[in-house]
Amino acid sequence: MVTDIKFINVSVDYRTGPLHSKNVLDNISLHIKPGTFTAVVGHTGAGKSSLLKTMNGLVIPKKGMVKIGDYSISNQPNQSLKNIRKRVGMVFQFPESQIFAETVEKDICFGPLNFGISPREAKEIARRVIKNVGLEPSCLHKSPFSLSGGEKRRVAIAGILAMNPEVLVLDEPGAGLDPAGKKEILSLLEKWNKKYRMTTIMVTHEMDDVARYADDVIVMEKGKIVFHGDVTSFFSDVERIKSWKLDLPETLKFQLELEQQTGIRLPEKCLTPEKLANALIEVGLV
Amino acid sequence: MKESPLPIIEVKNLSYRYDLRKNTDILSSVTFSVFKGEWLAIVGNNGSGKSTLARLLAGLLTPLEGKVFIDGIELTEKNKWQIRKKIGIVFQNPDNQFIGTTVEDDVAFGLENFNIPYNEMKQRVQEALQMVDMLKYRKTDPANLSGGQKQRVAIAGVLAVKPEVILLDEAFIMLDPKSRDDMLKTLKTLKEKYRLTIISITHDMNEAASSDRMIVLKNGKITATGTPGEVFSQDPELEPPLAEKVRRILHNKGRNVPDHFITEKELISWLQTLNS
């Protein structure tokens, strides 16, 4: 099942008392195509995490409607969010801090059991997803707290995959990991996205990860979406990226420095070292 | 860079184990020297023993075996308070080491512990804040500063004690790329000006590539040491900085490129000569 996400004129605020706060999401309309890998970028406080939470029903829109495939969330009493939460798996920032059970297996089974799956079936799922995140089934009986930081994060993500979501929503999944650990996790996400066409939405600050993994980019500023398009068109206008106060990928930064210092012009914006090397060959330099 | 004959830090056969019931050392027989005025980068994956090494160097942990000499004196339980005047640590998250209610109080804390006379203390705090360009914030509550500013204050707190060695334990990991670059530039300038020795534990390969010397730790052992050029050429598992990556790709495509490690600056000037 490949699922798309629609926002129709969605506004959200965190007003719980009499004080009026401004909208954290301000009249947002968007369509995330099924099976895409989308990166959400923007300054702190732009509304990135609120956008993710709205997709999972953790925050209810004040106005407008969110549609996850055939299911919708709007500002009505008594709506069932269970169908939404089953389909949208949410991985928070530093998800390893949510690990609580005494074994890896129990931790992974927690979600499926809550959704009414039998203990036997839940254990089978745990065996399957632990391999999916690149860990050995033997670690199912270990305490999660004896694992390294990167392994713990993979266990936490396995717990979400165990619910077999159609959409995976992640808030900075690579933050705080060493380069190798980060690469492993992001490559796994990329693999599931391509193999199972699992619609993936990831908040990140790292433009190199945007360049490397995402198909589409959403830029947020003060609760609004100021850009939604594919990666190539996103990186095509460097001045525009700077005006959003965003960083550039390392390779692109190097290319600009090179072009400025030498007067050499490369035919395209290079987002990976491979492309940069090819461009240098193409212009006949090396 | 000229190395003085006597190392400022000497580490001999250092071993450490958190759980004495197990046979796995987190550090096993690590030996190396650090020379005055050099920038030494220590790299390695999570769990390689980097942070344990930092704690041992600052006397926060006592070695199971082996010795640490700082400026020729062996670090012991008795003299660690004196030796800490010579070596200052900056941790990952500056929030974990703030105690003062204003920036200047915070920077003064280390000096108070060493019973520095009031007038000298005042002067040193001012100097240290000037070095990191934070003097105008001296009356500010550290809680109201940005991440980059906080880390500057933490570094000022270390500089005020006038240590010979500054140990950075992934001190820039919480900073955005721009603040990270600024911080590195500031420290490089201070290092040259005051002949500071800097040991930086880092995951950032670009930072490591700009150091004077590198050490690679793997499972508690040193697996490579040398200039960044030597280390990146020796260790195929170590992800090289961008310029070297590009050089290797071109090399693999059979193009005529320099046959040694290359920095961004060198790559640009090499391309420039090709272009002219």
Interface residues (C-beta under 8 A of the other chain):
Chain A: S148 G149 G150 G176 L177 D178 P179 A180 G181 H205 D247 E250 T251 F254 E257 L258 Q261 T262 G263 I264 P273 E274 L276 A277 L280 I281 L285 V286
Chain B: N45 N46 G47 I173 D176 P177 K178 H203 M205 N206 E239 L242 A243 K245 V246 I249 L250 K253 R255 N256 V257 E264 L267 I268 L271 Q272 L274 N275
